Amino acid sequence: MTSSYQSKFPPNVSVQKGIAEYFENFYKTSDTPDAHGKYAESFTKNATMIMASKISEGYDEILATRKGMWDAVRSRHHHVEKIFPFGPDANEVMLCGTVAYELKDGRKAAVPWGARATLVNELGGWKMGFYQVYLDTAAMQNAK
């Protein structure tokens, strides 16, 4: 059985060991409502995260943003369709996918998104040092 978080990579392009698994675990964590600390720990201590127009820097700001992302959301599920590394064995990637939301008021929406991420290998494990997500924030407001 394959994980719903597995992504396609371009053919004949290698990624550094552990990056594919990092993103599978990251999006599982992202979709877990009470995993705020684990989510923030997916980043380096001085990372920059940009969600649409919201910029968060460092653990505390990323943690606060993460908690705020669940204020109106009952559940979410990311489907990462593809990951495009910037060259052989790159630690920088572009991602694209969709995220399905169920809001606390019962409305639902599915929103396409894209992202750019730079990964850093810290003590043998990957973390993001930079993560920028591009998505239409009005899509949630227009949920049905």
Secondary structure as GFF3:
##gff-version 3
##sequence-region A 1 144
A	DSSP	alpha_helix	19	30	.	.	.	ID=ss1
A	DSSP	alpha_helix	36	40	.	.	.	ID=ss2
A	DSSP	beta_strand	43	51	.	.	.	ID=ss3
A	DSSP	beta_strand	54	57	.	.	.	ID=ss4
A	DSSP	alpha_helix	58	68	.	.	.	ID=ss5
A	DSSP	beta_strand	73	85	.	.	.	ID=ss6
A	DSSP	beta_strand	92	103	.	.	.	ID=ss7
A	DSSP	beta_strand	108	122	.	.	.	ID=ss8
A	DSSP	beta_strand	125	135	.	.	.	ID=ss9
A	DSSP	alpha_helix	138	141	.	.	.	ID=ss10
###
